[in-house]
Each structure stands twice: as structure tokens, then as C-alpha cells.
Amino acid sequence: MNQSSVTVAITGASGAPYAMRLIECLLAQQQHLHVVMSSAARVVFATELGWQLPAAPAALAEVLRAHFQVSDEQLQVYGKEEWFSPIASGSAAPKRMVICPCSTGTLSAIAHGSSDTLIERAADVVIKERGQLIVVPREMPLSPIHLENMLQLARLGVTVMPAAPGFYHQPTSVQDLVDFVVARILNHLGLDQTIQPRWGYGEEYHSK
């Protein structure tokens, strides 16, 4: 599997703008994306972005490729039960995966090894192959069940990165808040990013 490959899974938690911005930034860095979107995620996209997305993977792939203006090779989309896709096998799956946003239901399924959908199976593969899995939950308040599932995943080496933007960079728009979270994801993937300066490297720091 190409070292520049990343699996991006999108589930039914609130946070469609995070997913879109993340995909945009990864494609801009010439990453090859394997995208999986749950049925609930399409409902969230319609609610938050007014974007009616097709359920069929081939049709969804066409929509996303046209939107981001990328080739078939750079962005591939799989169905939730497409068990013969590369991301379902440890011999072919990318070593890096981001679930953004990650619903608490998906979080629970991964923590307990359910693997009933391709998203859950792909995450299980990354964990068992000692790859890098980042989950971006968006829920509040968090119940003891949610917290215990996050702790279980953290102990397995999963990076739990709640969609909780900071305000010390003095955001002036919703996009600034989205970029804060996406920048942190890119940082953890080891990718250079310019959408949000790292702490101590911004203009305010150098002007003092």
C-alpha cells in the first residue's frame, strides 16, 4: 500500500465541515484517500451542509471527485459492506486512518471489536496492524460509557481527538474553528500544514 494513503471514514456525528476540510487538505498534499461514509453521515451532510449525497459508492465517488477536482486514483469510495476493498485487509490497508467525525456508536463498536461495517473493520485492521488510528468524536456531555470506550481505545494506541477547537488564536469565523481541529489532525498524521500556525510560530509570537 502506498505510504501516502489514508483512510478517511465519516460517521453520523455532527461535524460535516470537519470532514470536508480534512479531505480537502489531504488531497492538496497529494494523499491517496480511501473514503467510507455511513448512512447516518449522509443525513448529517444534508442537515449541516445542505448536500444531498448519493448512497451508491460509485455515484458518491463521482460527486466527491468532481467537487475536489481530483482523479479516480487519488480518491476512492467504498460501501459500508464492501468486504473485498483494500481497507478490509491487513495486507492492503493504509497504515493511517482518521474517523472524522466519529459517532459514539462507532467509537463503541471499535472499542469492542464488533467489525460489523467496513468502517469498524477498517479501524480494527489499523489497530491490529499497529498502524495509526485517529478518532474525532463530537458529543457532549460525555457519559461514563463514552469515556470508558475512549480510554479503552487510548490504551490500544488510538489517538482520541475530540472536535474541541481552541480560542487562543482569536478565531473570527466558523472556518477558523474548523481549521483549528483539522490542523491538529494533520499535525498528528505527520503532514505539514499552513491553515493554522503551531503554537509559538505565529505572527503574534514573532512580533513580541
Secondary structure, 3 states (H helix, E strand, C coil): CCCCEEEEEECCCCCHHHHHHHHHHHHHCCCEEEEEECHHHHHHHHHHHCCCCCCCHHHHHHHHHHHHCCCCCCEEEECCCCCCCHHHCCCCCCCEEEEEEECHHHHHHHHCCCCCCHHHHHHHHHHHCCCEEEEEECCCCCCHHHHHHHHHHHHCCCEECCCCCCCCCCCCCHHHHHHHHHHHHHHHCCCCCCCCCCCCCCHHHHCC
